[in-house]
Amino acid sequence: MGTTLLERSEKKEQKGSKLFVPDYIFVEPHALNYPLGQELYRRFQKEGIPMQMTTSHNQVRGIPGDTEVEKYRNAKRTLVIGVRKTLKFETSKPSAEYAIPLATGCAAHCHYCYLNTNIGTKPYVRVYVNTDEILAQAKKYIQERPGEITRFEAACTSDPVSIEHLTGNLKRAIEFMGQQEFGRLRFVTKFHHVDSLLDAKHNKHTRFRFSMNADYVIKNFEPGTSSFHQRLKAAGKVAKAGYPLGFILAPLYWFDGWEAGYTDLLERLRSQLVPEAMEDLTFELIQHRFTKIAKNLILQRYPKTKLEMKEEERKYKWGKYGKGKYVYPDIQAKALQAHLESEIARLFPQARVEYFT
């Protein structure tokens, strides 16, 4: 007998959202001076995954592949176990005061991802094993702002949920921040693997956010991530576990039928979200943007992408250090913002929109 449409859909859903298991592993020698480094080394040695040493997590050589596309795809299947030597945290406006560096890189294949700019030549996944030192540095930053809330974003350079089953670092950070009177943690994910985080002692000091988008965007530009339904189900679990919940709608993308597409997204969220989620709900709205560097890499790595990146149809927005990015012209940007904010107000009157950018 043939499979039903539902069965085919479920198989596709499971295939695109399995737990990340690396095909190749590189280890910094200093990582073995830390308990987590030793634990991961023993684990992968036992599992028989090819493993070799590297002098630095920033200088990984030997990832196989005959073409640039093959090397890139193999790099996405590569895990590097390293030590975070630079403990100066980057700023992370408007989301938070600082980015807390628990990992770098992501195994997903979102065509539009800004990591194509930030870590373009090093797309492999790096995890850091000196977690206690990283958290101690976070505490110093909190102490530098006495009496003020200091927020830390844990997903600036990775999707921490996608690798949590390997390191446990996100749960450590959640419980650490739960003990800090003036410390708060934030992160966003496109994955549904949240069960290990549900019993964390978070003390409501961590905002757990999910990246959501219209079906058109998820279908065409987010390979290797959990489905909308899986993310929504995970969001319900998180809300029931007492976490403050948020949704990042990003990138807001201008496609034929975008208004109906984003209304449909928000109406499905409203109809299926558990009541607990409504108590303290936030939205963050981020329009699609790209840099010239990212565009070139995206077209090289995903040559069949449908992602529209025509500079002549965009506005150039200057950023830090004299560099900028291409965003939508003001008319389109304001139309996106007005529509999304209006629909959020209609469907989630108690929620707050933290920013549009």
C-alpha positions in Angstrom: 0.0 0.0 0.0 1.2 3.5 -0.7 1.8 6.1 2.0 -0.7 8.8 2.7 -0.1 12.5 2.3 0.0 12.8 6.1 2.6 10.0 6.4 4.8 11.6 3.7 4.5 14.9 5.5 5.5 13.4 8.8 8.5 11.6 7.3 9.6 14.9 5.7 9.2 16.7 9.0 11.2 14.1 10.9 14.0 14.1 8.2 14.4 17.9 8.4 14.6 18.1 12.1 16.7 15.3 13.4 19.2 15.9 16.2 22.5 17.1 14.8 25.1 14.3 14.7 28.4 15.5 13.2 30.2 13.5 10.4 33.6 15.0 11.3 35.1 16.3 14.5 38.1 18.5 15.3 39.5 19.0 18.8 41.7 21.8 20.2 44.3 20.2 22.5 43.4 22.8 25.3 39.8 21.7 25.2 40.8 18.4 26.9 41.8 20.4 30.0 38.1 20.9 30.7 35.6 18.3 31.9 33.2 19.0 29.0 36.0 18.7 26.5 37.0 15.3 27.9 33.4 14.1 28.0 32.8 15.0 24.4 36.1 13.5 23.3 35.3 10.2 25.0 31.8 10.2 23.7 32.7 10.7 20.0 35.6 8.3 20.3 33.2 5.6 21.5 30.8 6.4 18.7 33.5 6.0 16.1 33.1 9.4 14.5 36.3 10.5 12.6 38.2 12.8 14.9 41.5 14.8 14.7 43.3 17.5 16.5 43.5 21.1 15.4 45.7 23.9 16.6 42.8 26.4 16.8 39.0 26.4 16.4 39.6 29.4 14.0 42.1 27.4 11.8 40.4 24.2 10.9 41.9 22.5 7.8 41.2 19.1 6.2 37.4 19.2 5.8 36.8 17.1 2.7 35.2 18.1 -0.6 36.2 18.5 -4.2 34.2 21.7 -4.8 33.4 24.7 -2.7 29.8 23.6 -2.4 30.9 20.1 -1.2 33.3 21.7 1.3 30.6 24.0 2.6 28.1 21.2 3.1 30.7 19.0 4.8 31.7 21.9 7.0 28.0 22.2 8.1 28.4 18.6 9.2 31.6 19.3 11.1 31.9 19.9 14.9 34.9 21.7 16.4 35.4 21.4 20.2 37.3 24.4 21.4 38.1 26.9 24.1 36.7 30.5 23.9 39.8 32.5 24.5 38.3 36.0 23.8 36.1 36.7 26.8 35.2 40.2 25.7 31.5 40.0 24.8 30.2 41.8 21.7 27.2 44.1 22.0 23.8 42.8 20.8 21.4 45.7 20.3 18.5 45.9 20.1 17.9 42.4 21.6 20.3 42.6 24.5 23.3 44.4 26.1 25.7 41.6 25.3 26.1 38.4 23.2 27.1 35.5 25.3 29.4 33.2 23.3 28.3 29.6 24.0 28.9 28.4 20.4 29.5 29.6 16.8 27.9 28.2 13.6 24.8 26.3 12.8 24.1 23.0 11.0 20.8 24.4 9.4 20.8 25.6 5.8 18.7 28.8 6.0 19.6 30.6 2.7 19.3 34.1 4.1 21.2 33.6 7.3 23.4 36.5 8.4 26.0 34.0 9.5 26.9 33.9 5.8 28.5 37.3 6.5 29.7 36.9 10.1 31.4 33.6 9.8 31.3 33.1 6.0 34.7 31.4 5.7 34.2 29.2 8.8 30.7 27.6 8.5 31.5 24.7 10.7 29.9 24.4 14.2 32.1 25.4 17.1 31.2 24.6 20.7 33.2 26.0 23.7 34.0 23.9 26.7 35.2 26.6 29.1 31.6 27.3 30.1 32.4 28.3 33.7 34.8 31.0 32.5 32.2 32.4 30.0 29.6 32.5 32.7 32.0 34.2 35.2 32.6 36.9 32.6 28.9 37.4 32.2 28.7 37.9 36.0 31.4 40.6 35.7 29.3 42.4 33.1 26.3 42.3 35.4 28.3 43.7 38.3 29.4 46.6 36.1 25.8 47.8 35.9 24.7 47.8 39.6 20.9 47.9 40.0 20.3 47.6 36.3 19.0 44.5 34.3 21.7 43.2 32.0 20.4 41.1 29.1 22.5 38.4 27.3 21.7 37.1 23.9 22.8 33.4 23.4 21.9 33.0 19.7 23.9 35.7 18.0 26.3 33.3 16.3 24.5 30.0 16.6 21.2 28.2 17.3 22.0 26.9 20.8 19.0 24.5 21.0 20.3 22.6 17.9 23.5 21.5 19.8 22.2 21.4 23.4 22.0 17.6 23.3 25.8 17.6 22.8 27.0 20.1 25.3 24.3 21.0 27.9 25.7 24.5 27.9 22.4 26.3 27.3 20.8 24.7 30.4 23.9 25.7 32.4 23.5 29.3 31.3 19.8 29.3 32.0 20.3 28.0 35.5 23.2 30.4 36.1 21.1 33.4 35.0 18.2 32.2 37.1 20.4 32.8 40.1 21.3 36.4 39.1 19.1 39.1 40.4 19.9 41.5 37.6 20.9 39.0 34.9 18.6 37.9 32.0 19.2 35.4 29.2 17.6 35.4 25.8 17.9 33.1 22.8 16.0 32.2 19.7 15.7 28.8 17.9 14.2 27.2 14.8 14.4 23.8 16.4 11.9 21.9 18.6 14.4 19.8 20.7 13.5 21.5 24.0 12.7 18.7 26.4 16.0 18.8 28.3 15.4 22.4 29.1 11.9 22.1 30.5 13.0 21.3 34.1 15.7 24.0 34.2 15.6 26.3 37.2 15.1 29.4 35.1 13.3 31.6 37.7 11.7 33.4 34.7 15.0 35.0 33.9 15.3 33.5 30.4 13.1 34.5 27.5 12.7 31.5 25.2 12.0 32.7 21.6 11.1 30.8 18.5 11.8 32.1 15.0 8.6 31.8 12.9 7.7 32.8 9.4 5.2 32.5 6.6 5.0 29.1 4.9 6.5 30.5 1.7 9.7 31.5 3.6 10.0 28.2 5.7 9.4 26.1 2.6 11.8 27.8 0.3 14.6 29.2 2.5 14.9 27.1 5.7 16.1 23.6 4.9 17.3 21.5 7.8 15.1 23.2 10.5 12.1 22.0 12.4 8.7 22.6 10.8 6.3 25.4 11.9 4.1 22.8 13.6 7.1 21.3 15.5 8.2 24.8 16.7 4.7 25.7 17.7 4.3 22.5 19.8 7.7 23.2 21.4 6.6 26.8 22.2 3.6 25.4 24.1 5.9 23.1 26.1 8.2 26.0 27.0 5.3 28.2 28.0 3.9 25.5 30.2 7.3 25.2 31.8 7.0 28.8 32.9 9.4 30.5 30.6 8.6 33.9 29.3 7.9 33.3 25.5 8.7 35.3 22.4 8.5 35.0 18.7 10.9 36.5 16.2 9.3 37.0 12.8 12.4 37.1 10.6 13.3 37.7 8.0 10.1 39.6 7.0 10.2 38.9 3.3 8.3 40.6 0.5 6.8 37.9 -1.8 3.6 37.6 -3.8 0.8 37.3 -1.3 3.0 38.3 1.7 0.1 40.1 3.5 -2.1 37.0 3.4 0.9 34.8 4.2 1.8 36.7 7.4 -1.8 37.0 8.5 -2.2 33.2 8.1 1.0 32.7 10.2 -0.3 34.9 13.0 -3.8 33.4 12.9 -2.4 29.9 13.2 -0.2 31.0 16.1 -3.2 32.5 17.9 -5.5 29.5 17.4 -2.9 26.8 18.4 -0.9 28.5 21.1 -1.5 27.4 24.7 -3.1 29.9 27.1 0.0 30.0 29.3 1.9 31.6 26.4 -0.2 34.7 26.5 0.9 35.8 30.0 4.1 37.5 28.9 4.5 37.3 25.1 6.8 39.4 22.9 7.3 39.8 19.2 10.4 41.0 17.4 10.2 42.0 13.7 13.2 42.0 11.4 13.0 42.7 7.7 15.2 40.8 5.3 18.6 42.2 4.7 21.8 41.1 3.1 25.4 42.3 2.5 27.3 42.0 -0.8 29.6 39.4 0.9 26.5 37.4 2.0 24.9 37.6 -1.4 28.0 36.2 -3.2 28.3 33.4 -0.7 24.6 32.5 -0.8 24.6 32.3 -4.6 27.7 30.2 -4.5 26.4 27.8 -1.9 22.7 27.7 -2.9 22.8 28.3 -6.7 19.1 27.4 -7.1 17.8 29.7 -4.4 14.7 31.7 -5.0 15.9 34.4 -2.6 15.6 37.9 -4.2 18.7 40.0 -3.6 18.7 42.8 -6.2 20.6 45.8 -4.9 18.8 48.2 -7.3 15.5 47.3 -5.6 16.8 47.9 -2.0 17.9 50.7 0.2 21.5 50.7 1.5 21.6 51.1 5.3 24.9 52.1 6.9 25.9 50.2 10.0 28.8 50.0 12.4 32.4 50.4 11.2 31.5 52.1 8.0 29.8 48.9 6.6 26.2 48.5 5.7 23.5 46.2 4.3 20.7 46.2 1.9 17.2 46.5 3.4 13.8 47.2 1.8 13.0 50.8 0.7 11.1 52.8 3.2 7.7 52.3 1.5 8.0 48.5 1.6 9.5 48.4 5.1 6.8 50.6 6.5 4.1 48.4 4.8 5.6 45.3 6.4 5.8 47.0 9.8 2.3 48.4 9.7 0.7 45.1 8.6 2.5 42.9 11.1 2.0 45.3 14.0 -1.7 45.7 13.2 -2.3 42.0 13.0 -0.4 41.3 16.2 -2.5 44.0 18.0 -5.7 42.3 16.6 -4.7 38.8 17.5 -2.4 39.2 20.6 -3.7 42.4 22.3 -1.7 41.7 25.5 1.6 41.1 23.6 4.2 43.7 23.0 6.3 44.3 19.9 9.8 45.0 21.1 11.2 46.5 17.9 11.0 46.5 14.1 14.3 46.8 12.3 
